[in-house]
Amino acid sequence: MSLSVGIVGLPNAGKSTLFNALAARRLAETAPRPFTTIEPHEAIVAVPDKNLEKLRSILVSQYPNIEVVPAVVTFIDIAGLVKGASKGEGLGNQFLAKIREVDAIVHVVRTFKNENVPHIQGKIDPQEDVEVVNLELELGGIKDKPVIYVYNCDEKEIADVKDGISVCAKLEEELSDLTTEEKKEYLKQSGITESGLEKLIRKAYALLGLITFYTIKPSSAKASEGRGGGNQVTAWSLKRGLTALDAAAEVHTDFAKNFIKAEVINVDKLLVAGGWKEAKEKGEVKLEGKDYLVEDKDVIEFKVGS
């Protein structure tokens, strides 16, 4: 499902630093197709998902070379905003045009202090900065776009905030250069269970109104032309409220065209059962038709005709 999130904010708020951290994410244990920078200012980023590795662990004995392919979110670094953008000031026209194309907004608000990085307004005032951007969006005819406020703070000032996420973009950019194990160790020593970047990706995914369903396919699957092929456990994005037929179309157009039924089980039940065969023997796998409303964390096996 192709949906995108635009990163916006005033100049020197830390938009590009945050974007660089997102674009540099590399997870060695996953398939390399996601996380690739498509353009200099656009990146496809994996959605953190512990269920993928758990699913892989119960299947690896049957499929030793099985891969995990995560769901993804596209982030776009959009030109900085200044007062008067709605009238064409700065890169205002470019900024507003790109905003109209994205599905949601990450609004980076500066709270960090750094004499070497001057604030365009001459002072650190997060509330005023938010008002400037929001006013220009409104004057530019952009209203009611889903938004996450990311407060870009100093490393020692990271804290929970009610109306958004507190992140140190500079720290996240530095963490993106570490190995997975080094990053885990750093977070553990810091008493942090999840990085600010991971929180942001999860919230952006939810903001887009997306849920995740999974497919498990051996190399003989008909979906060998798409992401559903090969020995893979794949996480797919789907708009909440869509059906099994819609989910089938995400995997492969032929799956939707030749849809017969779908076998469905919640991922937690599948993990407890220890495998698909075991879950079926326990009667945990449901048989659903094309109008079934897919639920978050469903594992689906599509039954299709020729």
C-alpha positions in Angstrom: 0.0 0.0 0.0 1.7 3.2 -1.2 1.2 5.9 1.4 3.7 8.6 2.4 4.6 10.9 5.3 6.1 14.3 4.8 8.6 15.8 7.3 8.0 19.5 7.7 9.1 22.3 9.9 10.9 25.6 10.0 14.5 25.8 8.7 17.1 24.5 11.2 14.5 22.5 13.2 16.3 19.3 12.4 14.1 17.9 9.6 17.0 16.6 7.5 18.8 15.2 10.5 15.7 13.2 11.4 15.3 12.1 7.8 18.9 11.1 7.6 18.4 8.8 10.6 15.3 7.3 9.0 17.0 6.8 5.6 20.1 5.2 7.2 18.2 2.5 9.0 19.6 -0.9 8.1 18.3 -4.2 9.7 20.7 -7.0 8.6 18.2 -9.8 9.6 15.6 -8.6 7.1 15.4 -8.7 3.3 17.3 -5.8 1.8 14.6 -4.5 -0.5 13.0 -2.1 2.1 14.9 0.8 3.7 16.4 1.8 0.3 16.6 5.5 -0.4 14.5 6.0 -3.6 15.5 9.6 -4.2 17.8 12.0 -2.3 14.8 13.2 -0.2 12.6 10.1 -0.1 13.2 6.8 1.8 11.3 3.6 2.4 11.6 2.6 6.0 10.8 -0.7 7.8 8.1 -0.7 10.4 9.6 -2.3 13.6 7.7 -5.6 14.1 8.9 -8.3 16.6 6.2 -10.7 15.3 8.2 -11.2 12.1 11.2 -12.7 13.8 9.0 -14.8 16.1 7.2 -16.2 13.1 10.5 -16.9 11.4 11.7 -18.8 14.5 8.9 -21.3 14.3 9.4 -21.8 10.6 13.1 -21.9 10.2 13.4 -25.6 10.8 11.1 -26.2 7.9 12.5 -23.5 5.7 16.1 -22.9 6.7 16.6 -20.0 4.4 13.4 -18.2 5.1 13.4 -14.4 5.0 11.4 -11.8 6.8 10.0 -8.9 4.9 8.6 -6.0 7.0 5.8 -3.6 6.2 7.2 -0.2 5.3 6.4 3.6 5.5 7.7 6.1 3.0 9.1 9.3 4.5 9.8 12.4 2.4 12.0 15.3 3.5 10.2 18.4 2.4 11.7 21.9 1.8 11.9 24.2 4.9 9.1 26.7 5.6 9.3 30.4 6.4 6.7 33.0 7.2 4.9 33.9 4.0 5.3 30.5 2.4 1.6 30.6 1.3 2.5 33.7 -0.7 5.5 32.1 -2.2 8.2 33.2 0.2 11.3 31.0 0.4 10.5 27.6 -1.1 6.9 28.0 -0.1 5.3 27.0 -3.3 7.4 23.8 -3.5 6.7 23.1 0.2 3.0 23.4 -0.1 2.8 21.5 -3.4 4.6 18.5 -1.8 2.5 18.6 1.3 -0.6 18.2 -0.8 0.8 15.0 -2.2 1.5 13.2 1.2 -1.0 11.4 3.3 0.2 12.6 6.7 2.7 15.0 8.3 5.6 14.7 10.7 6.0 18.3 12.1 9.5 18.8 13.5 9.5 21.4 16.2 12.9 22.7 17.6 13.4 22.7 21.3 17.2 22.2 21.4 19.7 25.0 21.9 22.8 25.4 19.7 24.6 28.7 19.1 26.1 27.3 16.0 22.6 26.6 14.5 20.7 29.9 14.5 17.0 29.8 14.9 15.2 31.5 11.9 13.0 33.4 14.4 15.9 34.4 16.5 14.7 32.6 19.6 13.6 29.1 20.8 9.8 29.2 21.1 8.2 25.8 20.1 4.6 27.1 20.5 5.3 30.0 18.2 7.0 27.8 15.6 4.0 25.4 15.6 1.7 28.3 15.0 3.8 29.7 12.1 3.7 26.4 10.3 0.1 25.7 11.0 -0.9 29.1 9.8 1.0 28.8 6.5 -0.6 25.4 6.0 -4.1 26.9 6.6 -3.4 29.8 4.3 -2.1 27.4 1.7 -5.5 25.6 1.8 -4.1 22.5 3.6 -6.4 21.6 6.4 -7.2 18.5 8.5 -4.1 16.6 7.4 -3.1 14.0 10.0 0.0 15.2 11.9 2.5 14.0 14.5 4.5 16.7 16.4 8.1 15.7 16.9 9.9 17.9 19.4 13.6 17.8 18.5 15.4 18.2 21.8 18.8 17.9 23.4 19.8 14.3 24.4 19.3 15.0 28.1 15.9 16.5 27.6 14.1 13.6 26.1 10.8 13.1 27.9 7.2 12.0 27.3 5.0 14.7 25.8 1.2 14.7 25.6 0.8 16.0 22.0 3.6 14.3 20.2 7.0 12.6 20.5 10.2 13.9 22.1 13.2 12.9 20.0 16.9 13.9 19.8 17.4 13.8 16.0 21.2 14.2 16.3 21.3 11.1 18.7 19.1 9.1 16.4 21.3 9.9 13.4 24.4 8.7 15.4 22.5 5.5 16.5 21.7 4.7 12.9 25.5 4.2 12.3 25.7 1.5 15.0 25.2 -2.2 14.5 21.9 -3.8 15.7 23.7 -5.2 18.8 25.5 -2.0 19.6 22.3 -0.1 19.4 20.5 -2.6 21.7 23.3 -2.3 24.2 23.2 1.5 24.2 19.5 1.6 24.7 19.7 -1.0 27.5 22.4 1.0 29.3 20.2 4.2 28.9 17.2 2.4 30.3 15.3 2.8 27.0 13.2 0.0 25.6 12.6 1.6 22.2 14.3 4.4 20.3 12.6 7.6 19.5 12.9 6.7 15.8 11.0 3.4 16.3 8.3 5.2 18.2 8.0 7.7 15.3 7.7 5.0 12.7 5.0 3.1 14.6 3.0 6.3 15.2 3.3 7.3 11.6 2.1 3.9 10.5 -0.9 4.2 12.9 -1.5 7.8 11.8 -1.9 6.5 8.2 -4.7 4.3 9.4 -2.8 1.1 8.6 -2.9 -2.4 10.0 -0.6 -5.3 9.4 -1.4 -8.8 8.1 1.1 -11.5 7.4 1.6 -14.2 4.8 3.9 -17.2 4.9 5.0 -18.5 1.5 7.3 -21.3 0.4 9.2 -20.9 -2.9 6.6 -22.8 -4.8 4.0 -20.1 -4.2 2.1 -18.6 -7.1 3.2 -15.2 -5.8 6.8 -15.7 -6.8 6.5 -12.6 -9.0 5.8 -10.4 -6.1 6.8 -9.8 -2.4 4.7 -12.8 -1.4 7.0 -15.3 -3.2 10.1 -17.1 -2.1 10.6 -18.6 1.4 9.3 -15.5 3.1 7.3 -14.3 6.1 5.9 -11.0 4.9 4.2 -8.2 6.7 1.7 -6.3 4.5 0.1 -2.9 5.1 -3.6 -2.5 4.7 -6.0 0.3 5.4 -8.1 -0.5 8.5 -11.6 -1.6 7.5 -10.7 -3.4 4.2 -11.5 -6.9 3.3 -9.8 -10.2 2.6 -10.3 -9.5 -1.1 -8.4 -6.2 -0.7 -5.7 -8.0 1.2 -5.4 -10.6 -1.5 -5.0 -7.8 -4.1 -2.1 -6.3 -2.1 -0.2 -9.7 -2.3 -0.9 -10.3 -6.0 -3.6 -9.2 -8.5 -4.2 -12.9 -9.4 -5.0 -13.7 -5.8 -7.9 -11.2 -5.9 -9.0 -12.2 -9.4 -9.1 -15.9 -8.5 -10.0 -15.6 -4.8 -11.9 -18.6 -3.3 -11.4 -18.4 0.5 -8.9 -17.3 3.1 -7.6 -19.2 6.0 -7.1 -16.8 8.9 -5.5 -16.9 12.4 -4.3 -14.2 14.8 -0.5 -14.2 14.9 -0.4 -14.7 18.7 -2.6 -17.8 18.4 -0.3 -19.1 15.7 2.8 -18.5 17.8 1.3 -20.3 20.8 0.3 -23.2 18.6 3.8 -23.4 17.2 3.0 -23.6 13.5 0.3 -23.6 10.9 -0.3 -27.4 11.0 -0.6 -27.4 14.7 -3.0 -24.5 14.7 -5.3 -26.2 12.2 -5.3 -29.4 14.3 -6.5 -27.3 17.3 -9.2 -25.7 15.2 -7.7 -22.2 15.6 -7.6 -21.4 11.8 -10.8 -19.8 10.5 -12.1 -20.1 7.0 -13.3 -16.7 5.7 -14.8 -15.3 2.5 -13.9 -12.3 0.4 -16.0 -9.9 2.6 -14.1 -10.7 5.8 -12.8 -7.6 7.5 -9.1 -8.1 8.0 -7.9 -7.5 11.6 -4.6 -6.2 12.7 -2.0 -9.0 13.1 -4.0 -11.6 11.1 -1.9 -14.3 9.4 -3.7 -15.2 6.1 -3.3 -18.1 3.7 -5.2 -17.3 0.5 -7.0 -20.1 -1.4 -7.1 -19.2 -5.1 -8.3 -20.9 -8.3 -6.3 -21.3 -11.5 
